[in-house]
Structure formats: structure tokens, C-alpha cells
Amino acid sequence: MLRLALGFTLAYIVLLVATGIRAHSLALLSEAGHNVSDFFALLLSWVAAYFSERPATSTKTYGWRRAGVLAAFVNAVSLIVIAILILYSAIQRLYHPEPVLAGLMMWVAAAGVLLNGAITVMLLRGRRGDLNLRSVLVHEIGDTLSTAAVIVGGWAILVTGRTWIDPALSVAISFMILWSSASIVRESLNILLEGAPTGMELQLINAELRAVPGVLDVHDLHIWSIGSDTHALSSHITIADIPPSESNAILDALRQMLASHHHIHHTTIQFESADCDMAHGCILPVPHEHPHPTKDEKYPEN
């Protein structure tokens, strides 16, 4: 699917550059620049998709799952750079307008709507929730809308003869690119910095873990994403001093809750035992505030 989209996009870039120069249309050349970024976005996503399916190794213990996230980040940043360049060129053209062949503009843009629309439909049939494919999808949806806007702009130039409509369209396209890229940058950065996955509230999950029968306390809770659709959790769970055969039932209940409620399948849970008796109940161990020892604690004086 990505290889097919690459071939169509490359052919359309050549068409945009040739007709943009002939028609003196900055909007078409802006679309060419946008589609160049799409071409590299598709190429990067294809490479990332290949690597993300490779199995884990002794050095890459999680495999290459974050290759797609890194590709999404690079794609979005490149889009922002291109949008700034388009905006600069459009402002220059507003001060120094040039005649535009509006009819040619409209025909080429119409071909772009068909092409980008077809690629968008193909990508929508891909894996849901994959940030890598989503970043490419944002590219293609933006292209479809912006090329449709070029058609409207070309018609407006034919009717009114006002050539400033062409750079004005480029300004609108650049702002649309910036808006669509911001969320991808934000989400991919959050994954790369091992932040909590979007939509997951740490306090809520903490409360749900505590509600599992047999759990007395929860601390050192961490949630992060390995890839755009793969989440992980680690935590210390305090339970009563019971045999391992009984604690296994608590562990199974915790894992089942996390998988069914939050789609977290990669968990590392460490049990800690509390001192319990009939008279005084359970005394919970005090969690360590400083997991890393200080210099004096690590090397005490003799």
C-alpha cells in the first residue's frame, strides 16, 4: 500500500512542478513542496513499518517498535519547516504579484484531489491507532483539502482576475499544515520521552489497581508507550504475606483488568508483603522516597 502511494505521489510531484512553473502559480509549487514532504513521509513510513515488524533481539529487547514513532516525528517536523517556507514565499508574492494561468491550475489540482483522495482511502484501511500511518494520513488529508482549495482559488481568479488569491491560498495551506502537524509532534514526543499514553490517567489506573481484591497499596507506578499502539506498565504492589499460589490469583486479576480496561498487555509487577495479624491488621512497608542512594548511603564511613 505504501509502495503504491510512493509511485503515485512521485508522478504527481513531477506534474505539479512542470505545470506550476508554466502557470506561474505559487499555489501549485506550494503543493509540489507539500507533496515532496509527503513522498519522503511515505518513504520513511514504509521503512519504519518494515523495521517495526522485526522481532526483538538481545540488543533491541523491545524490537524496533519505536521506529514508526520516530518516523512520525521526523515527518511532522519536516512538514512544519515546509509550511514556514511556503508562508514566506506567499508573503513575498503578495507584495510582488504575478499573472497566473488559472485554468491549468484547476486541472492539475483536480488530478491531485483524485490522487490524494485515493491514497487517503487506502491509508484509512490500514492499522488503526498506528501513529506512523496516522502521520502519513494527516499529510494526505491535508493535500486533498489544499488541492481542492486550489481548484476553488483558480475558479475565483478566472472570475475576478485577482491574482492575489493564489498566494492567499498558499498562506491558508501553510497554516493548515502547521495545525495538522502540531498534534503529531506532540504525541510522538510524548512517546519518545516515555510520557503517560494519551487518554490514560495515572490516578484513575492507580485507584483501579487498589480496587482489585487482595491489593493493599500501590506505589512506584509507571505507564509508558513502547510504540504508538503498545503500552507498558510497571508497579510495586503491596499484598498480605500469603503463599505464592494465592498471590498468583491477585496477579492474574491485575493483568486481566489492565488488559481489558486499558489495553496494557506488557506489565512488570513486583509484589511486596505487609505484616498482618488478627489484632493489629496489616502494617504497610514505607515506600522508598529516594530510589537511588546518596553518596553517604552508598559509601558509609567505617
HELIX and SHEET records of a PDB file:
HELIX    1   1 LEU A    2  ALA A   23  1                                  22    
HELIX    2   2 LEU A   26  SER A   52  1                                  27    
HELIX    3   3 ALA A   67  TYR A   95  1                                  29    
HELIX    4   4 ALA A  102  LEU A  124  1                                  23    
HELIX    5   5 LEU A  131  THR A  160  1                                  30    
HELIX    6   6 ILE A  165  LEU A  192  1                                  28    
HELIX    7   7 LEU A  202  ARG A  210  1                                   9    
HELIX    8   8 PRO A  244  HIS A  262  1                                  19    
HELIX    9   9 LYS A  295  LYS A  298  1                                   4    
SHEET    1   A 4 VAL A 215  GLY A 227  0                                        
SHEET    2   A 4 THR A 230  ALA A 240 -1                                        
SHEET    3   A 4 ILE A 264  ASP A 277  1                                        
SHEET    4   A 4 GLY A 281  ILE A 283 -1                                        
END                                                                             
